[in-house]
Amino acid sequence: MNISIPLFILLVPFALFLLFYIFYSLFNLYHLLRYGISEYKMFLVIVVYMGISIFLFGSVLYGFQQFDWLVSFDLSSIFSNTSTHLFEPIL
């Protein structure tokens, strides 16, 4: 039995995490702007937070470009080890 899954399926949990992160960030930024003390320190914190977020998102996109997301990987080769010993090395 040969079970293969396309690699782009791994992007679904990542996309869900990204949507949660965006929602959480917008929620926090709204409350910082609405109820925070309006000083330059608060705006500096917001700018640094947004800058780091944009940098990380750009780095992830750049890193994801090197993969061919249409390639499938075979699950049966991952689970084919039928060893009875838990810590026996796979040769």
Buried (B, 14 or more C-beta within 10 A) or exposed (E): EEEEEEEEEEBEEEEEEEEEEEEEEEEEBEEBEEEBEEEEEEEEEBEEBEEEEEEEEEEEEEEEEEEEEEEEEEEEEEEEEEEEEEEEEEE
